[in-house]
Amino acid sequence: MRRPLATVPELSEHYGVPQATVRRWHHTQTFVGPLMFRMGKYLRARWEDIDAYDAEQAGGRKAA
């Protein structure tokens, strides 16, 4: 089953950072945070990309 794309508020809650920080990750393109992309005026991320980023940050361990 497909999960809906993550929104900025969901990413903010997931990482415990302000929404402005999530937007800055995308805007500065510093490769901090998961892969994000624009859908019209909205910023979105795939949960699979979020899980992969989290696993990478945890030293390659699989995300739970």
N, C-alpha and C positions, 0 to 999 in steps of 0.2 A: 504494500500500500504506500502510495506517495504521501510524503509529508508536505504541508504547505510551505512556501518559502518564508524564511525568517524576516521579520521587519526590524527596523532600527530599535523600537522599544524592546522587542524580544532579545535582540543581541545585547542591548544595554543591560537588561536584567540577567541574561546568561553570564556575562562577564563581570557584572557588578561595577560598571563604569557609567558615567553620564552619557546620554545620547549624543552630545556634542563630540565626545571622544570617538564614538563609533563612526560618526560622519567624518571626523578628521582622519581616521585610519584610511578611509576610502579616498578622501580628497587629496591627501598628501602622497598617496601611493608609495608608502614606505615599507610595504609588505608586512605591516603589523596587523594582526587580526586575520580573520578568514577572508577568502575571496568573496568580494561583493560586486554587484553590478546594478546598473540603473534599469528600471522598467518604467519608461516614461519619466515622471518626476519622482518616482519612489525608488529608494535604495533597498535592495533585497540580497539575501544570501541563501544558498542551498544548505540544508541541515547536514548533508553528507560532507560538504566542504568545511562546515563548522566542526564536525566530528573529526575530520582528518587534521585540521589545524590544531584542535585540542590534543589529539594523540601526538602530534609532532612536538608540541610544547611540553608534553609530559615525557619526552625522551623516547618516543616511538611506541609507547605502550598503547594498546587498543583502548579507545574510548568506551566507557561503560554505557 
